[in-house]
């Protein structure tokens, strides 16, 4: 019995101690996992902090933190009960005023919100189209619009219409059904590759516009970094003057974006700042040739050296430069390296629908190698409808636009583009010289940097530049207001070439009027640079100066909503 009791007590002892041992192991395991996770968390954020400090520097990091806190504090202020209701009332009022300007109203305005019971006659349709075409608008036909309409002449438009009619139902997603469209599209890409001195083995695609070209270049870089380097937290470095499409690409494709200052007087991207921001997650560097705001070409050669040294792709956005940049030298103007002859350049975006004079909806994105192009492809082999593949965002695309683009390139030809470059860039240089040297302008307007292509941007330290922009609008001109810093620009097109003297005359008159107004303020003891008055001033001068941009976002959202008010 003693042996049995002893055995039982031993068994009891063992049965009691076993759970303790198991619970201890579980506790130790839980602690270990918790500690490992904490260490990984600490390492992750330590690395992020080190990269932030290295990229932005101590002063830049503190400045970023201050701006973030300032935006956060102002956002809270705007949400305060009394303030919020007042802001919402003013935003709503502004949007209503916007609708009054953009949406036709009043007697005589016809609205078509449902299908007609019986189809209209051809004459009825044509009559309404005539009415729509004659709606009150800024007279781009008279050269009154900066950029926007890159018109190659009425004869070219007639040719484009013939191409449209011939290929109206064509869709390049079916190359066996529309072989002519496939051929034209391939030839467009080959022509643009040749213009940008692409090496053997280079490739490209056509797209719907500069934004899609930029999106595809960013997607390709992201996919390449993931496939070849295992990058799962991609980052991209762009100049602050780079096109907003890069911001859209970062938003769509979950790419962390670093914007780099383009300081005066050159307004070109700071190469030193770009270099500091590069790390193992960097998938793409970006330069513009030229940028949209100021018309400045970034130092592509210096960016190329960085890209080659760090083995990172470099994209050159030449959407605006399009068919001007490749012909600058031959037209007798100075230029800078920007194309595939710069070894570090791996991709280029070029809009054929700008200074290539193709119909709107045409652009290209070019790659140094065909392998890079494949990273933007989408292929789904398991779809029940068959194997699906597309080269860019769209599936079906209008073959008529491709035909119109091909017809434009073949019609204008090298000599035509050189002549257009001479006229457009020559006019831009004339406008720049007048602003720098005209006695009525030189003391109050300052040209930004040294523009080499078609855009001339200028600011003022003595007058409110947004009042100048609004006064030019009152004279029938549609010019571009800029921000950060406050400025405005003229993007010269063929229609503007014909009326540049009138543009200069009106600019001189507006500046003289503004100077007289400022002199009156000083006499009245109100100080210089009075409060701005017009629409540009309201958007950029007042709302644009707020730390938190939510008001601007609401106004812009209201504008976009208004586009679909029938």
C-alpha positions, 0 to 999 in steps of 0.5 A, spaced: 500 500 500 505 504 501 508 503 494 501 504 491 500 511 495 507 513 494 506 512 486 499 515 487 502 521 490 508 522 485 503 521 479 498 527 483 505 531 484 506 530 476 499 531 474 499 538 478 506 540 476 505 539 468 500 545 467 505 550 471 511 548 466 506 548 460 504 555 462 511 558 464 513 556 457 507 559 454 508 565 458 516 565 456 514 564 449 509 570 449 514 575 452 519 573 447 514 574 441 512 580 444 519 583 445 521 580 438 515 584 435 517 590 439 524 590 437 522 589 430 517 595 431 523 599 434 528 597 428 523 599 423 521 606 426 529 607 427 530 606 420 525 611 418 527 616 422 534 615 420 532 616 413 528 622 414 534 625 418 538 623 412 534 625 407 531 632 410 536 634 415 535 636 422 532 643 420 528 640 414 525 634 419 523 640 424 520 644 419 516 638 416 514 637 423 512 644 424 508 644 418 504 638 419 502 640 426 500 647 423 496 644 418 493 639 424 492 645 428 488 649 423 484 643 421 481 643 428 480 650 428 476 650 421 472 644 425 470 648 431 462 649 431 462 657 429 468 657 424 465 650 420 458 653 419 461 660 416 466 656 412 461 651 409 457 657 408 462 661 404 464 655 400 457 653 398 456 660 396 463 660 392 460 653 388 454 656 387 457 662 383 462 657 380 455 654 377 452 660 375 459 661 370 459 654 368 452 652 367 448 655 362 442 658 365 436 662 364 430 663 358 432 659 352 437 654 355 435 647 352 436 641 357 436 634 354 436 629 360 433 623 357 433 620 350 428 623 345 422 619 344 424 619 336 431 620 334 432 627 331 433 629 324 440 630 322 439 637 321 436 638 328 443 634 331 447 639 326 443 645 329 444 643 336 451 642 335 452 649 332 449 652 338 453 648 343 460 650 339 458 658 339 457 658 346 460 664 350 467 662 351 475 664 351 477 666 344 482 660 343 481 661 336 484 668 336 490 666 340 487 668 347 489 662 351 495 660 354 497 653 352 490 648 352 489 648 345 495 646 341 493 648 334 496 646 328 492 650 323 485 649 319 488 645 313 491 640 318 484 639 322 481 637 315 486 632 314 485 629 321 477 629 320 479 625 314 483 620 318 477 620 323 472 618 318 476 613 315 478 609 322 472 611 326 470 604 328 477 602 329 479 599 336 486 597 336 485 592 341 483 588 335 489 588 331 487 582 326 480 586 325 484 593 324 491 592 322 492 599 319 491 602 326 496 597 329 501 599 323 500 606 325 500 606 332 507 602 331 510 607 327 508 613 331 512 610 337 518 608 332 518 616 330 518 618 337 523 614 339 527 616 333 526 623 335 528 622 342 535 618 340 533 611 343 538 606 342 537 599 339 532 595 343 528 601 346 520 600 346 514 604 347 507 605 347 501 610 345 497 613 351 491 617 352 495 623 354 501 625 358 497 623 365 497 616 363 504 616 360 506 618 367 502 613 370 505 608 366 512 610 367 511 610 375 507 603 375 513 600 370 518 603 375 514 600 381 513 593 378 521 593 376 523 594 383 519 589 386 521 584 381 528 585 381 529 588 388 524 586 392 522 593 394 515 593 398 515 600 400 516 604 394 519 611 394 519 616 388 523 623 388 520 628 384 521 636 383 516 640 387 515 643 380 513 636 376 507 635 373 501 633 378 500 626 375 506 624 379 502 625 385 496 622 382 501 616 380 503 616 388 496 616 390 494 610 385 500 606 386 501 607 393 508 610 392 511 614 398 513 621 394 518 625 396 518 632 393 524 636 392 525 644 392 527 648 386 530 654 389 530 661 385 534 663 381 534 657 377 528 654 379 531 647 377 531 641 382 536 641 387 541 635 385 544 635 392 537 634 396 535 629 391 541 625 392 540 625 400 533 622 399 535 616 395 535 610 399 534 602 398 526 603 397 527 609 391 524 606 385 524 612 381 528 619 380 524 624 375 526 630 371 522 635 367 524 638 360 521 643 361 516 643 367 509 646 366 509 652 372 516 655 370 518 652 363 525 650 366 529 644 364 531 640 370 539 638 370 538 631 367 545 630 366 546 631 374 540 626 375 543 621 370 549 621 374 545 620 380 541 614 377 547 611 374 551 611 381 545 608 385 542 604 379 535 607 379 531 608 373 530 616 371 524 618 368 524 625 364 517 628 363 517 631 356 510 632 355 510 639 354 517 639 351 514 634 346 516 636 339 519 642 341 525 639 345 528 635 339 528 641 334 531 646 339 538 646 336 536 645 329 531 651 330 537 655 332 536 655 340 540 653 345 538 647 349 540 642 354 541 634 354 534 631 356 533 625 351 536 617 351 543 620 349 543 621 357 545 614 359 541 614 365 535 616 362 530 610 362 524 612 360 521 619 357 513 621 356 512 625 350 505 628 348 504 628 341 497 632 342 501 638 344 506 641 339 506 634 335 499 638 333 495 631 334 488 631 336 487 631 343 488 624 347 494 622 344 501 621 348 507 616 348 511 613 353 518 611 351 523 606 355 530 604 354 529 597 353 523 593 351 524 589 358 522 595 362 516 596 358 513 589 360 512 592 367 507 596 365 503 590 361 497 587 364 496 580 362 490 575 365 491 568 362 485 565 366 479 569 364 473 565 362 473 570 356 479 568 354 487 570 355 486 578 356 492 583 355 493 590 355 499 595 354 496 600 358 490 602 363 485 602 357 482 596 354 478 599 348 481 605 345 479 609 339 483 607 333 481 614 330 485 618 334 491 614 332 489 615 325 489 622 326 496 622 330 499 618 324 496 623 319 499 629 323 506 627 324 506 625 316 503 631 314 507 636 318 514 632 317 521 634 320 521 641 316 514 643 319 516 642 326 522 645 325 519 651 323 513 651 328 519 650 333 522 657 330 516 661 331 513 658 338 520 659 341 522 665 338 515 668 340 516 666 347 523 669 347 520 675 344 515 675 350 521 674 355 525 680 352 520 685 353 518 683 360 526 683 362 527 690 358 520 694 357 521 700 361 513 699 364 515 692 366 522 691 368 521 694 375 515 690 377 515 683 373 521 678 374 522 672 369 523 666 373 529 662 371 532 662 364 526 658 360 529 655 354 522 653 351 515 655 350 513 657 357 515 664 360 513 665 367 513 671 371 512 674 378 512 681 382 515 683 388 511 690 388 504 688 385 499 683 386 500 678 381 493 675 381 490 682 380 494 682 374 492 675 372 485 677 373 485 684 369 488 680 363 482 675 364 478 681 364 481 683 357 479 676 354 486 673 356 486 666 359 493 665 362 495 661 367 496 663 375 501 659 379 502 658 386 508 657 391 511 662 389 505 666 386 506 667 379 503 667 372 505 664 366 504 664 358 505 657 354 506 660 347 502 656 342 501 657 334 495 661 335 498 666 340 504 667 335 499 671 331 497 676 337 503 676 341 504 684 340 497 685 342 498 680 349 504 685 350 500 691 349 495 689 354 500 686 359 503 693 359 496 697 360 494 692 366 501 693 369 500 701 369 493 700 371 496 696 377 501 701 379 497 707 379 492 703 383 498 702 388 500 709 388 493 711 390 493 706 396 500 709 398 497 716 398 491 714 402 496 711 407 494 704 406 501 701 404 503 697 398 500 691 395 493 691 397 488 686 398 487 682 391 480 682 388 479 677 383 477 669 382 485 668 381 486 672 388 481 668 391 483 661 390 491 662 390 492 668 394 487 667 400 484 660 400 491 658 397 495 661 403 491 657 408 496 652 412 490 647 411 488 646 404 481 642 406 478 649 403 481 649 397 480 641 396 472 643 397 472 648 392 476 644 387 471 638 388 465 643 387 468 645 381 469 638 378 462 636 381 459 642 376 462 639 370 457 634 370 451 639 372 446 638 366 
